[in-house]
Amino acid sequence: MPIDETASSRLNGLQLMQVEGFLEVARRGSVSRAAEALFITQPTLTARLHGLERELGIKLFLRTPRGMRLTDAGRAWVPFAERAMRALVEGRDALEQVKAASAGHLTIGSALAVSTYILPDLLERFVASHPRVEVSVRTGHSEDVVELVLRDDVQLGLGRAINHPDLDLRPFHREELVLVCAPDHPFVRRKSVALAEVTNEKLIMFDRTSSYYEITQSAFVSSGVRLRRFMEMDSIEAAKKMVERGLGVALLPKSSVAREVEAATMSRVRLRGAPHMYNYIAAFRRRDAGKPEGVVAAFMSLLGGKDGR
């Protein structure tokens, strides 16, 4: 005897305790033995069974002198009840894994420079301690990342610290712009150079829409000097290639040139009397997202303080 559509539409009203009780009675053929196994009273279990049958609109058991016997409808419903209980157990396990950050999916939005020079180290450490967590990264300018976070397309954003009333920001890295040039450039033989001297060189600029471009321009303006010659590239990597080929000098994020400076394919030169050129990188989340939990909390625990310490 199949369960009718009306009964099917009532399934959302079922309580898991009723389903659990139904399965225990079906296995043991006795309300008293099932109640004992579930550590509840027999009247409580009987009430749950009656409630379940009312919700489904059909009899599930026949009460006989020899115990409880499943009706045709009851036998038909057993595999679905078992599937529901298995799904519950698996669901609870999944929640525990997410809570413990031992599994799950982390989605990050990242500014382009952050994803290239800062995020790899963070992800290397994160994946080493959370190997079962899947990670997805979407990149763009910091303003794009803000929108990704606000639309709930990602759980966490990394980029320039942009104040927004709907975001919680946590600065974690201070990125300094440093002067670099080719190893055979005359600046390398100097202890330091003034910003005014840089204007006599061809300055390699990058990404007019980035905050680093604004910081560079502001530094020259505040120092009262004017750029005479510059070459504009669309990325930090392109700017680095131009510097290595001796086509000019550049003010680039310190983290972006660390490998080249260490390999001596590029040299860092100390600036004298120049204003500090810093960009603060922050992690940001929706203000209404609540306290970080699970994989998000685990990733954020890797972030240092304001200055990247």
N, C-alpha and C positions, 0 to 999 in steps of 0.2 A: 504494500500500500504506500504510494509515494506521498511525500510531504507536499501540501498544496502551496500555491503562490502566496497566499495570505500568511501562512506559517513562515515561508521563506523571508517575507518582508519584515518579520518580527525578530529576525536573528540578531539585529543590532541591539535589541533590548536584553539579550541573554547575559547572565553573569557567569564569569568563568568558574565560580564556585559551583554553580549548577551543572555545568558541563563536566567538571571534575567529579562531582558526585554521581552523575549519570554513568560515567565510565567505570567508576569503582563498583557500583552496584551491578553493572553489566558483567564485569569480570568475576565477581564473587557470588552473584545470584542471591544476595542477601543484604537487606538494608542494615541489619544489626552488625554483620561482619564488616560491611563497607564503612559504617559510621565509626567502628572501632579503629579501622585502618586510617581513617581521616582525622581521628582524635576529636570527633564531635559527637553530640548526642543523636540518638536515633530520631527523635522528633524533629531536630534541626535538619537532618538529611532528608527526611520525608517531606518537610516543607519545601526544601529546595527542588525535589523531584516534581512535586505538584506545581511549583512555580514554573519550572521548565516546560512541563506539559501544557500549562496555560499559555505560555509565550508561543509555543509551537502550534498550539491548537490541535494537538493530536496525542493519543496515548502512546507511550513508549514502553510500558511494562504491563504485564498481566500479573496480578497478585494471586498466587496459587498456594495451596497448603504446603507445597514443597519449596516455596521461595518465590523469588522474582524472576519472571521469564520475559524476555524481550518480545515485543510485538514485531510484525513485519516492518513497521515504520521505524521501530527502535533499532532493529538490525541494519536497516538501510542507513540510519544516521550515525552508527558507530564509527565508520572510517572518517567521516567528516569531523566528528567530535575529537577523534584521535589526532587528526591533522591540525585542528585548532590548538590543542594542547601542546603538540610538538612545536608549532609556530610560536606559541607563547614562550616556551622554554628557550628556543633558539633566539627569540627576540630579547629575552632577558639577558642571555649570554652576550648578545651583540651590544646591548646597552652597557653591560659591565666592561666590555672591551673598549668601548668608546670612552667611558668614564675613566678607565685606567690608561687611556691613550695607547693601548696595545694594538688597536686596529681602528679602522675608520678611514675617512677621506678628508684631507685638508686642502682647502682652496685658497690661494694667495693671489692678490693683485699686487704687482710690483712695478715701480718706475724702471725705465730701461737701464739706467746706470746702476741702480740697486740690484737688479736681477743679474747683471753681468759681473759686478765686482764685489758685492757684499753678500748677496743671497746664497751663492754656491757654498761658501764656508758654513753658513747657518744650516743649509739643507744637508750637508755632509754629516754634520754632528747630529742633526735630528734623525735622519734615516738610520744612522748607526745605532741609535738607542730605541728607535721605533720602526723596525724593518717592515712591519705588516701594514703600516699606514700608507695609503695612496696619497700622492701629492699632485695637485694641478696648479700651474702658475700661468697667469695672464698678465701681459705687460702693456705698458703705455706710458704717457706722461703722467706726472703726479695728479693732475686734474682729472685725467681719465680714471685713475685708480680710485680716487675719491668717489666718482660716480659708480664704479663697480661695487664699492662697499655699500653705498647708500641704496643701491638697487638690490642688495643681497645676492649679487652674482658671485661674490667671494666672501669668505669668512673674515679675512684679515687683509689690510692694505699696508704696503711699505712704500714710502716715498717722502718727498719734501714735506716738512711739517706745515700743513695748510689748516688754519683754524676754520672750523665749521661748527655751527650750533648743534648739529646732529651727530657729531663724531667725538669719540674719546681718543685723544692722542697720547702716545707714549714715546717721547724722543729716546733713541737708543744709540745713535751713532753721530759723531760730529765729523763731517768730511771737510778736509782742508784743501783749498786749491794751491798747488805748488807750481813753481816755474821750472820747466824742463826744456832741454835742448839736446842737440846731437852731441856725442862725446867729443868731437873735434871742434866744437864751437868755441870762440874766444871767451865766452862767459865762464866756461869750465875752469879756466885758469885764475879766475877771480874769487876772492873770499865771499863777496856779495855784490849785488848790483842794485841800483835804484830803479824804481818803477819808471822814472823818466827815461832811463837808458833803454828800457824795453821798447819804448815807442820808436826808437831808431831801428828796431828790427821788424821783420815781417811777423806779425802775431797770428798764430793759427787759432782761429775761433771755431766753436762747434755749437750746433743746434741752437739757433736763435730763439726757439720757444722754451728752452730750458732755464731753470733758475740759475745755473752756473753762468750762463751768458749774462744774465742781469747782474750777478755778483761781480763779474769781471768788469763790466761797463761801469758799475757804481764805484769800484775801486779806483779806476782812472779818473773819473769825474771828481771824487772826493780828494784826490791827490793833486788836482788842478793841472793834469796833463791830458793831452789829447792824442788818441791813436792816429797814426799817419798811414800805416800800411797794415793790412791784415788779409788773411785768406780764410774764408768761411767754409767749414765742412758740415756734413749733416750728422756726424756721430763722433764720439770720443775715439773709437777705434781708428776711424779715418784720420782724425787729427794726429794721433800717435804715429801713424805711418808717415805722415808728412814731416813730423819732427825728426824721426829716425833718419829720413833721407836728407836732412839738412835744409829743408825748404822754409824753415822758420822756427820760432820758439812758441811755447804755449803755456797757458795756465790751465792745468788739468787736475781733476780730483786725485788726491794722493793715493787712494786705493787702486785707481785705474792704471797707475804707472809703476807700482811697486815691483812687479815682476821684471819689467824692462830695466829699471834702475839697478836692480840686483844683478841682472844679466849684463849690465854695462852696455846695452844697446841704446841707452838714453841716460842723460845726466841731469840730476836735480841741482838747481842753483838757488842759493839763499837770497831772498829779497830784503833790501834794506829800506827802512822807513816807509814801508807800505802798510796800508790798513789790513787788519786781519780779514781773510777771505774764507769764511766758513759757511757750510750748508748743513743744517740739522736734518737728519733722517729720522722719521718716526714710524711707529706701527700704529695704525688706526683702525677702530672698529665702530660700528653703529653704537650710539649712546644707549639705545634701548635694547641692546643685545644681552645685557646683564653681565655678570661676572664670567670671565673666560673659564671654560671647562674643557675637559677631554683633550683632544689633539691641539686645539687652539691654545689652551693653557700650557700644554707641554712645549709647543713651539715658542711661545712668548717667554717661557722660563730661560730660553737660551739667549735672550736679548740682554745686553748690558745696560748700563745707566746712560745718562744724558750724553756723556762724552765717549761712549763705546767701551767703557771699562766694565 
